[in-house]
């Protein structure tokens, strides 16, 4: 179960960072489109990591049952 908890903690941290980047991209949209694009790109990369962690969590959770 410790591995499942580690994955869940990492998901929580990445999700918080993802939300910050999306908000930052939205806020920069009107003032600096280049910074907005960079923030959006970083958010997409984080979303990809989150999706991989969701898959790992599902695999670990199913094997624990």
C-alpha positions in Angstrom: 0.0 0.0 0.0 2.9 2.4 0.5 3.5 2.5 -3.3 -0.1 3.5 -3.8 0.2 6.3 -1.3 3.3 7.6 -2.9 1.6 7.7 -6.3 -1.4 9.4 -4.9 0.8 12.0 -3.2 2.7 12.7 -6.4 -0.7 13.0 -8.2 -1.9 15.6 -5.7 1.3 17.7 -6.1 1.3 17.6 -9.8 -2.4 18.4 -10.0 -1.9 21.5 -7.9 1.0 22.6 -10.1 -1.1 21.9 -13.2 -3.9 24.1 -12.0 -1.5 26.9 -11.2 0.0 26.7 -14.7 -3.4 26.7 -16.4 -4.4 29.8 -14.3 -1.1 31.5 -15.1 -1.6 30.8 -18.9 -5.1 32.2 -18.7 -3.9 35.3 -16.9 -1.1 35.9 -19.4 -3.4 35.5 -22.4 -4.3 39.2 -22.6 -0.9 40.7 -21.7 1.8 38.3 -23.0 0.9 35.6 -25.4 4.4 34.1 -25.4 4.3 33.5 -21.6 0.8 32.2 -21.9 1.9 29.6 -24.5 4.9 28.6 -22.4 2.7 28.1 -19.4 0.1 26.1 -21.4 2.9 23.9 -22.8 4.2 23.1 -19.4 0.7 22.4 -18.2 0.2 19.9 -21.0 3.4 18.2 -20.1 2.3 17.9 -16.5 -1.1 16.6 -17.7 0.7 13.9 -19.6 2.6 12.9 -16.4 -0.7 12.9 -14.4 -2.2 10.6 -17.0 0.7 8.2 -16.6 0.4 8.3 -12.8 -3.3 7.5 -13.1 -2.5 4.5 -15.1 0.1 3.4 -12.6 -2.3 4.0 -9.7 -4.9 1.9 -11.4 -2.4 -0.9 -12.0 -1.1 -0.9 -8.4 -4.6 -0.6 -6.9 -5.9 -3.5 -8.9 -2.9 -5.7 -8.0 -3.4 -4.8 -4.3 -7.0 -6.1 -4.3 
